[in-house]
């Protein structure tokens, strides 16, 4: 069994020698990806707030040629002469945009390369793919992958719309929003495959709403939510933890689970599902009552999402069982001042509701 140090993929080593790239144009961003692929260092790519169009008819491409760790994050700004000094704002302030021409970000490499990738606080928008690649983010066989606080919107793929992950040792997708994406063949807005020789994948505190497919005569398997694909063989099986997610107003299936492997499905709010999963608890199917404001995913007072998420493990043994190796982190999608947990228990979905204000707190309460 893998140790806690492997399971906690979200904690990357910052004190190792690393190259830091500060980018504020599409050309600089692609140049940073190209350099980071083979510079012999761990790399951090800081993207300033703004809009970044993909280069021509091609996506942004990162093709690592060596074992390394790369962190990609948006929302950066300068302070006086200090470039990319502070990180502010939410994922919508930094946009990677394919203008309906290509996949937004493609990560490909030699399958013998072990690399770690973290992407955070950016938006991947208006991607298009006429192949099996996802229109938003396509990645295959990462050693460890973290997708946290990312906004996927208006991506259209022939098979998968927003995010496709094929293989890999350990994958975590958390605190992200998927909205208005279309998977033409109904293979999912998010499609994740874990193989038997890997640890598996975590899908934690995400919001998937108003996604669709274009299957003219849909079968019972048409999916515009999450398609979780697990494999097993004589030597073992892969696992998936699907926990604290909001699925709502997606066309046909919100969840499609394979029969192989072990699925843990806890404290989600969804409408339609295929596949029973091995462990189920705390799931609901109630109108989420989000804010009526455009692009605001905050649960309103009285929402059934508030304080209904599953708390992350507090005591983690070593070695760590898969079902205890997950976390929702310290910030919700908005990265607001209240943090990921308010009033003692996490909400369902990517955005945490603010603290409730007691009635008559203006002097009538003691």
Secondary structure as GFF3:
##gff-version 3
##sequence-region A 1 366
A	DSSP	alpha_helix	4	7	.	.	.	ID=ss1
A	DSSP	beta_strand	18	23	.	.	.	ID=ss2
A	DSSP	alpha_helix	26	36	.	.	.	ID=ss3
A	DSSP	beta_strand	42	48	.	.	.	ID=ss4
A	DSSP	beta_strand	50	53	.	.	.	ID=ss5
A	DSSP	beta_strand	60	62	.	.	.	ID=ss6
A	DSSP	beta_strand	68	79	.	.	.	ID=ss7
A	DSSP	beta_strand	82	87	.	.	.	ID=ss8
A	DSSP	three_ten_helix	91	93	.	.	.	ID=ss9
A	DSSP	beta_strand	94	97	.	.	.	ID=ss10
A	DSSP	beta_strand	105	107	.	.	.	ID=ss11
A	DSSP	beta_strand	115	125	.	.	.	ID=ss12
A	DSSP	beta_strand	128	129	.	.	.	ID=ss13
A	DSSP	beta_strand	137	140	.	.	.	ID=ss14
A	DSSP	beta_strand	144	153	.	.	.	ID=ss15
A	DSSP	beta_strand	156	157	.	.	.	ID=ss16
A	DSSP	beta_strand	163	166	.	.	.	ID=ss17
A	DSSP	beta_strand	170	174	.	.	.	ID=ss18
A	DSSP	beta_strand	177	179	.	.	.	ID=ss19
A	DSSP	beta_strand	182	183	.	.	.	ID=ss20
A	DSSP	beta_strand	190	194	.	.	.	ID=ss21
A	DSSP	beta_strand	200	204	.	.	.	ID=ss22
A	DSSP	beta_strand	207	209	.	.	.	ID=ss23
A	DSSP	beta_strand	212	213	.	.	.	ID=ss24
A	DSSP	beta_strand	223	230	.	.	.	ID=ss25
A	DSSP	beta_strand	232	233	.	.	.	ID=ss26
A	DSSP	beta_strand	236	237	.	.	.	ID=ss27
A	DSSP	beta_strand	239	243	.	.	.	ID=ss28
A	DSSP	beta_strand	246	248	.	.	.	ID=ss29
A	DSSP	beta_strand	253	257	.	.	.	ID=ss30
A	DSSP	beta_strand	262	266	.	.	.	ID=ss31
A	DSSP	beta_strand	273	274	.	.	.	ID=ss32
A	DSSP	beta_strand	279	281	.	.	.	ID=ss33
A	DSSP	three_ten_helix	322	324	.	.	.	ID=ss34
###
